[in-house]
């Protein structure tokens, strides 16, 4: 009986040790995967005003006839998140549902402006049905042409000084947030940030080899 108890205790401790080793191996693999998987940012399209350039300035009116300034120096020191959408775009509708939470989190630093073009009545019905009254919604074909908008949904971040800070096609919440992150990190895109991050260890290793 005593021998059986001793054997069972030894086997139990062996199982605990093996389990611990397996857990450590899994943690290491998760770390490796995290390093290899690059965060997916908005798809940057090389058209329209380049990141870092001065954004075209527009003085517009939204669907409620309120004055909306896009570009130029911001009087309230907030950046502008310009979001091009369409009532017939399914992805746009999905992302528009996320804007209230983004505004609640980032409203102190960003002003969210919706933009499109077309018939006023169609957009007004869409605007009210989607519950977007908290956001300015402008209709301007010239605005879309200035940014060379060819596909939707598309977003542009303009800083308080009127400079384009980030832009791209957006299909997910991560894409929307990547434009804000790019602005905060002072890079054109998350892809650029990750590329620079990967280059630094390689440059450091080369410098050590040369030394």
Order of alpha helices (4+ residues) and beta strands (2+ residues): alpha-beta-beta-beta-alpha-alpha-beta-alpha-beta-alpha-beta-beta-alpha-alpha
